[in-house]
């Protein structure tokens, strides 16, 4: 009987150690992946002073970062999780409308009850950089509203009914 307690206890301890190691490894890997994916900007796109802004989880994961190109212009880059040179989108900051402008566009077009967030995003095909506005409407639906970063033109909208 004592033998079974020792075996059972050993299995529980081994599972606990394995779980802790897996969690630790996952967190370290995610940090390395993000830094590795953004490093394509300094190596292949010759950007300086690269700073991560956010991570966008759409059809694919994108790391969004800001930096300075060789001409000294401030740019924003959308880097896919498994980035190759042709997959990265780089746009000058001066050509991107502000969050405040996006907010006013959405308020005028949709009259939301409450705006939850406004952040940079990318289209499902990975070709068009967007602003994603998350808000609740007058029917208490959670809505994702996308506008283009250059002009603020409507791109797409999804509404989810809350239960």
HUSUL-V759797 format. One record per residue. N is the residue number from 1. RES is the residue in one letter. PSI is psi in radians with two decimals (* if undefined). Layout:
N/RES/PSI  N/RES/PSI
//
This chain:
1/X/-0.77  2/X/-0.61  3/X/-0.70  4/X/-0.63  5/X/-0.71  6/X/-0.77  7/X/-0.83  8/X/-0.78  9/X/-0.70  10/X/-0.69  11/X/-0.75  12/X/-0.77  13/X/-0.73  14/X/-0.74  15/X/-0.71  16/X/-0.79  17/X/-0.76  18/X/-0.76  19/X/-0.78  20/X/-0.75  21/X/-0.69  22/X/-0.76  23/X/-0.79  24/X/-0.82  25/X/-0.72  26/X/-0.74  27/X/-0.70  28/X/-0.72  29/X/-0.75  30/X/-0.72  31/X/-0.75  32/X/-0.69  33/X/-0.80  34/X/-0.82  35/X/-0.67  36/X/-0.72  37/X/-0.62  38/X/-0.44  39/X/-0.36  40/X/-0.50  41/X/-0.69  42/X/-0.62  43/X/-0.94  44/X/-0.51  45/X/-0.03  46/X/0.63  47/X/2.58  48/X/2.82  49/X/0.80  50/X/2.22  51/X/2.22  52/X/2.45  53/X/-0.98  54/X/3.06  55/X/2.31  56/X/2.20  57/X/1.71  58/X/-2.37  59/X/-0.66  60/X/2.82  61/X/2.32  62/X/2.40  63/X/2.23  64/X/2.23  65/X/2.74  66/X/2.73  67/X/-2.92  68/X/2.26  69/X/-3.10  70/X/-0.43  71/X/0.01  72/X/0.18  73/X/2.44  74/X/2.28  75/X/2.82  76/X/2.42  77/X/2.46  78/X/1.98  79/X/2.05  80/X/2.72  81/X/-0.76  82/X/1.34  83/X/2.40  84/X/2.85  85/X/-0.78  86/X/-0.22  87/X/-0.31  88/X/2.35  89/X/2.22  90/X/2.23  91/X/2.53  92/X/2.41  93/X/-0.60  94/X/-0.36  95/X/0.06  96/X/2.24  97/X/2.67  98/X/2.83  99/X/-0.69  100/X/-0.73  101/X/-0.72  102/X/-0.77  103/X/-0.76  104/X/-0.64  105/X/-0.82  106/X/-0.72  107/X/-0.69  108/X/-0.76  109/X/-0.66  110/X/-0.28  111/X/1.08  112/X/2.66  113/X/-0.84  114/X/2.24  115/X/2.14  116/X/-0.78  117/X/2.72  118/X/2.12  119/X/2.85  120/X/2.53  121/X/-3.01  122/X/2.62  123/X/2.77  124/X/-0.53  125/X/-0.07  126/X/0.29  127/X/-0.47  128/X/2.03  129/X/2.44  130/X/2.92  131/X/2.34  132/X/2.14  133/X/2.17  134/X/2.20  135/X/2.90  136/X/2.50  137/X/-3.05  138/X/-0.21  139/X/0.28  140/X/0.52  141/X/2.49  142/X/2.18  143/X/2.38  144/X/2.07  145/X/2.20  146/X/2.34  147/X/2.70  148/X/2.62  149/X/-0.39  150/X/-0.81  151/X/-0.30  152/X/0.28  153/X/2.54  154/X/2.36  155/X/-0.94  156/X/2.75  157/X/2.40  158/X/2.34  159/X/2.37  160/X/2.26  161/X/2.35  162/X/2.46  163/X/*
//
